[in-house]
Amino acid sequence: MRIVIIGGTGTVGSKLVPLLAEQGHEAVAASRSTGVDTLTGEGLDAALAGADAIVDVSNPPVIAGGDSTEFFAPSTRNILAAAERANVQHLVALSIVGTREMAANPYMLGKIAQLDLIEGSAVPATIVPATQFHEFVTTIVDGSTVDGAVVVPDALIQPIAAADVATALAEFSTTAPRGEIEIGGPEALAFADLVRMNLTARNEDRPVTIVPDGSYFGAPVQERTLVPAGGAWLGATRYADWLANG
Ligand SMILES: NC(=O)c1ccc[n+]([C@@H]2O[C@H](COP(=O)([O-])OP(=O)(O)OC[C@H]3O[C@@H](n4cnc5c(N)ncnc54)[C@H](OP(=O)(O)O)[C@@H]3O)[C@@H](O)[C@H]2O)c1
């Protein structure tokens, strides 16, 4: 199959492109560095010609003010329009577990716009809400640090390795559209425990403050907002093992 990976040079994309190629597919990395700009539409038609599937794992380089709508709305419109012109029969888009419940987090506004556009489109799709990447935990910990303490919600979190995300996306992009399927890591952890594991691995000694009605990057979260519901595809790599194996 010819599969175009939009954002194919990013954290997930750079793992997905070689994985699909190993499986015998023609995997095409599409991003600005390969001449494809989803914001302007430049290079999209050429990249999508003859494609059997598209995987969208793009992300804006800098999210000024945090609101990602200015990226995801025009990008997704351009991808869907180009997919229709090229008659591509499957778009797989990486989303985030709990996106619609976290509209108070400005980054999620763009991800909600992306969902709305895909759900309103005629392009057959698989939306893949994923939990937080192992690779993103340090950003979460540092972004949740206030006056030297890490302030976390009393909630569960179920991180997944980017390599496992790539494994799931390779499976989904080479099979029939499923509508939506959530993915997550192998175990739900208390948010505070995940933070402590990350701090220990970095030899950091910051206090961790658990807030009963706490939030995740500005969005109030309940105990299970960040974890997948039953029936999700689960990656194999535990955060502790990922840390230990560097
Ligand atoms: N981080 C998490 O924990 C997490 C959890 C669940 C879901 N997700 C979702 O996963 C997706 C991928 O995240 P990631 O961390 O792998 O992203 P990333 O490492 O930031 O990579 C972003 C990719 O998008 C490309 N890109 C940026 N602007 C572009 C443009 N105008 N046109 C074409 N390509 C463009 C970049 O390449 P160039 O710079 O070459 O253009 C790069 O390949 C995101 O949509 C995110 O919402 C993330």
The ligand as a Tripos MOL2 file, in Angstrom:
@<TRIPOS>MOLECULE
LIG
   48    52     1     0     0
SMALL
NO_CHARGES

@<TRIPOS>ATOM
      1 N1          2.3630   14.3650   22.9350 N.am      1 LIG1
      2 C1          1.4310   13.5460   23.3820 C.2       1 LIG1
      3 O1          1.5210   13.0430   24.5220 O.2       1 LIG1
      4 C2          0.2480   13.2030   22.5160 C.ar      1 LIG1
      5 C3         -0.7360   12.3540   23.0270 C.ar      1 LIG1
      6 C4         -1.8070   11.9880   22.1980 C.ar      1 LIG1
      7 C5         -1.8830   12.5030   20.9140 C.ar      1 LIG1
      8 N2         -0.9090   13.3570   20.4620 N.ar      1 LIG1
      9 C6         -1.0100   13.8630   19.0820 C.3       1 LIG1
     10 O2          0.0010   13.2530   18.3190 O.3       1 LIG1
     11 C7          0.2430   14.0400   17.1500 C.3       1 LIG1
     12 C8          1.7140   13.9760   16.8050 C.3       1 LIG1
     13 O3          2.4700   14.4680   17.8820 O.3       1 LIG1
     14 P1          4.0640   14.4170   17.8270 P.3       1 LIG1
     15 O4          4.5270   14.7150   19.2160 O.co2     1 LIG1
     16 O5          4.5240   13.1690   17.1450 O.co2     1 LIG1
     17 O6          4.3580   15.6760   16.8980 O.3       1 LIG1
     18 P2          5.7740   16.3950   16.6580 P.3       1 LIG1
     19 O7          6.9020   15.5610   17.1260 O.co2     1 LIG1
     20 O8          5.6390   17.7950   17.1610 O.co2     1 LIG1
     21 O9          5.8460   16.4170   15.0520 O.3       1 LIG1
     22 C9          5.0280   17.2660   14.3220 C.3       1 LIG1
     23 C10         5.1600   16.9340   12.8460 C.3       1 LIG1
     24 O10         4.2900   17.8300   12.1340 O.3       1 LIG1
     25 C11         5.0350   18.3590   11.0300 C.3       1 LIG1
     26 N3          4.4800   19.6770   10.6900 N.ar      1 LIG1
     27 C12         4.4480   20.8060   11.4430 C.ar      1 LIG1
     28 N4          3.8850   21.8200   10.7530 N.ar      1 LIG1
     29 C13         3.5360   21.3000    9.5370 C.ar      1 LIG1
     30 C14         2.9210   21.8400    8.3750 C.ar      1 LIG1
     31 N5          2.5300   23.1330    8.3180 N.pl3     1 LIG1
     32 N6          2.7420   21.0450    7.3050 N.ar      1 LIG1
     33 C15         3.1450   19.7340    7.3330 C.ar      1 LIG1
     34 N7          3.7100   19.1660    8.4000 N.ar      1 LIG1
     35 C16         3.9120   19.9350    9.4940 C.ar      1 LIG1
     36 C17         6.4700   18.4230   11.5400 C.3       1 LIG1
     37 O11         7.4270   18.4040   10.4840 O.3       1 LIG1
     38 P3          8.0540   19.7340    9.8250 P.3       1 LIG1
     39 O12         8.5550   20.5860   10.9480 O.co2     1 LIG1
     40 O13         9.0940   19.2010    8.8930 O.co2     1 LIG1
     41 O14         6.9230   20.3870    9.0750 O.co2     1 LIG1
     42 C18         6.5570   17.0930   12.2790 C.3       1 LIG1
     43 O15         6.8020   16.0380   11.3710 O.3       1 LIG1
     44 C19        -0.3200   15.4470   17.4780 C.3       1 LIG1
     45 O16        -1.4200   15.7180   16.6540 O.3       1 LIG1
     46 C20        -0.7530   15.3440   18.9320 C.3       1 LIG1
     47 O17        -1.9470   16.0770   19.1870 O.3       1 LIG1
     48 C21         0.1440   13.7020   21.2290 C.ar      1 LIG1
@<TRIPOS>BOND
     1     1     2 1
     2     2     3 2
     3     2     4 1
     4     4     5 ar
     5     4    48 ar
     6     5     6 ar
     7     6     7 ar
     8     7     8 ar
     9     8     9 1
    10     8    48 ar
    11     9    10 1
    12     9    46 1
    13    10    11 1
    14    11    12 1
    15    11    44 1
    16    12    13 1
    17    13    14 1
    18    14    15 2
    19    14    16 1
    20    14    17 1
    21    17    18 1
    22    18    19 2
    23    18    20 1
    24    18    21 1
    25    21    22 1
    26    22    23 1
    27    23    24 1
    28    23    42 1
    29    24    25 1
    30    25    26 1
    31    25    36 1
    32    26    27 ar
    33    26    35 ar
    34    27    28 ar
    35    28    29 ar
    36    29    30 ar
    37    29    35 ar
    38    30    31 1
    39    30    32 ar
    40    32    33 ar
    41    33    34 ar
    42    34    35 ar
    43    36    37 1
    44    36    42 1
    45    37    38 1
    46    38    39 2
    47    38    40 1
    48    38    41 1
    49    42    43 1
    50    44    45 1
    51    44    46 1
    52    46    47 1
@<TRIPOS>SUBSTRUCTURE
     1 LIG1         1 GROUP 0 **** ****
